[in-house]
Amino acid sequence: TEKANDLNEFERVLDRLEALDVPKAEFQLLRARLALRRGHLAEALAIARSAPGIADSGTRAHLLGLIHDRMDDPHGAFEAFEEMNRRTSLLVSD
């Protein structure tokens, strides 16, 4: 749905997922991605930052990097992408 650029349908799916009690971290990252796709950068950043840390391959850090990049914040983007690489390398080295 997101790839087809049907952001309204993506939002409806998120609303249904919220009713099903999807884990908070994953749900918040999806909401942040929706805000990013709509161009609501400050909102996307706030949501992504408030998402609990999750043991993944750097999904949150990657999203934060994309948001900072779109906000013309190369320093913030670089830091986020470095964090993403650190998390990813931990998975590969284990």
C-alpha positions in Angstrom: 0.0 0.0 0.0 2.8 2.5 0.9 4.7 1.7 -2.3 1.6 2.5 -4.3 1.5 5.9 -2.7 -1.9 5.3 -1.3 -1.2 7.1 1.9 -4.8 7.3 3.0 -5.2 3.5 2.8 -1.9 3.2 4.6 -3.3 5.3 7.4 -6.5 3.2 7.5 -4.4 0.1 7.8 -2.4 1.7 10.7 -5.7 2.6 12.4 -6.8 -1.1 12.2 -3.4 -2.3 13.5 -3.7 0.1 16.4 -7.0 -1.5 17.3 -5.3 -4.9 17.3 -2.7 -3.8 19.9 0.4 -4.0 17.7 3.6 -3.6 19.7 4.1 0.1 20.4 7.6 0.5 18.9 6.8 -1.0 15.5 3.5 0.9 15.3 5.2 4.2 16.1 7.7 3.7 13.4 5.0 3.0 10.9 3.2 6.2 12.0 6.5 8.1 11.7 7.0 6.7 8.2 3.5 7.9 7.2 4.2 11.4 8.5 7.5 11.4 6.6 5.8 10.3 3.4 3.3 13.1 3.8 6.0 15.6 4.3 5.2 16.3 7.9 8.9 16.2 8.9 8.7 17.7 12.4 5.9 15.3 13.3 7.8 12.3 11.8 10.9 13.2 13.8 9.0 13.5 17.1 7.2 10.2 16.6 10.4 8.3 15.6 12.3 9.8 18.5 9.6 8.8 20.9 9.5 5.2 19.7 10.9 2.8 22.3 14.3 1.3 21.5 13.8 -2.0 19.8 16.3 -4.8 19.1 16.2 -4.7 15.4 18.7 -4.1 12.6 18.5 -0.3 12.9 15.1 0.4 11.5 14.5 3.3 13.9 18.0 4.7 13.2 17.5 4.4 9.5 14.1 6.2 9.6 15.7 9.0 11.8 18.5 9.3 9.2 15.9 9.7 6.4 14.0 12.3 8.3 17.1 14.3 9.2 18.2 14.1 5.6 14.9 15.5 4.3 15.1 18.3 6.9 18.5 19.3 5.5 20.3 18.2 8.6 23.4 16.3 7.4 24.9 16.1 10.9 21.8 14.5 12.3 21.4 12.2 9.3 25.0 11.1 9.6 24.7 10.3 13.3 21.5 8.3 12.7 23.0 6.3 9.8 26.1 5.6 11.9 23.9 4.2 14.6 22.1 2.1 12.0 25.4 0.8 10.8 26.5 0.0 14.3 23.3 -2.0 15.0 23.5 -3.8 11.7 27.2 -4.7 12.2 26.3 -6.2 15.7 23.9 -8.5 14.0 26.4 -9.6 11.4 29.2 -10.1 13.8 27.2 -12.3 16.2 
